Amino acid sequence: MMMGSCTAIGMLFGILGILTPLIAIGAIIYLVVAKRKNPDLHEVR
């Protein structure tokens, strides 16, 4: 609707829409790697 007059806002939402899944995937991968490393450290107890 307002994409013609608000192109910058449209681009901003488009970039956010693209980055949000990438950030979520990156966070999941980071958590998986962290969980793989942590048990080795906690089992030393």
C-alpha positions as CSV (number, residue, x, y, z in Angstrom):
1,M,0.0,0.0,0.0
2,M,2.5,2.6,1.2
3,M,5.5,1.0,-0.3
4,G,5.8,3.8,-2.8
5,S,5.9,6.6,-0.3
6,C,7.6,4.7,2.5
7,T,10.3,2.8,0.6
8,A,12.8,3.2,3.5
9,I,10.4,1.7,6.0
10,G,9.6,-1.1,3.6
11,M,13.3,-1.9,3.1
12,L,13.8,-1.8,6.9
13,F,11.1,-4.3,7.5
14,G,12.4,-6.4,4.7
15,I,15.9,-6.4,6.1
16,L,14.5,-7.3,9.6
17,G,12.5,-10.1,8.1
18,I,15.6,-11.5,6.5
19,L,17.9,-11.0,9.5
20,T,15.5,-12.4,12.2
21,P,15.6,-16.0,11.0
22,L,19.4,-15.8,10.5
23,I,19.8,-14.5,14.0
24,A,17.6,-17.2,15.3
25,I,19.5,-19.9,13.5
26,G,22.8,-18.5,14.7
27,A,21.5,-18.5,18.3
28,I,20.4,-22.1,18.0
29,I,23.7,-23.2,16.5
30,Y,25.6,-21.3,19.3
31,L,23.4,-23.0,22.0
32,V,24.0,-26.4,20.5
33,V,27.8,-25.9,20.4
34,A,27.8,-24.5,23.9
35,K,25.8,-27.5,25.2
36,R,28.3,-29.9,23.5
37,K,31.2,-28.2,25.2
38,N,29.7,-27.6,28.7
39,P,28.9,-31.3,29.6
40,D,32.6,-32.1,29.3
41,L,33.4,-29.3,31.8
42,H,30.6,-30.2,34.2
43,E,31.3,-33.9,34.2
44,V,34.8,-33.2,35.7
45,R,33.1,-32.6,39.1
